[in-house]
């Protein structure tokens, strides 16, 4: 059976499409790595926040802190 070829233009189009696909897949990989790093950073920050909350609660009890002024109010638990 004799080997046949697509036209030069068709081959160039196929090669161009494959290159574009490789680039998109590479971009997706980079985005996934950045997403993983961001999720890890978020987890670390959340842990730090929880630790800080515990320290504040030891010193002041249960409070709500105004993020602008630093003033706090005690959290009053309803007695049922």
Secondary structure, DSSP 8 states (H G I E B T S, - for coil): -------HHHHHHHHHHHHHHHHHHHHHHHHHHHHHHHHHHHHHHHHHHHHHHHHHHHHH-SEEE-TTT--EEE------
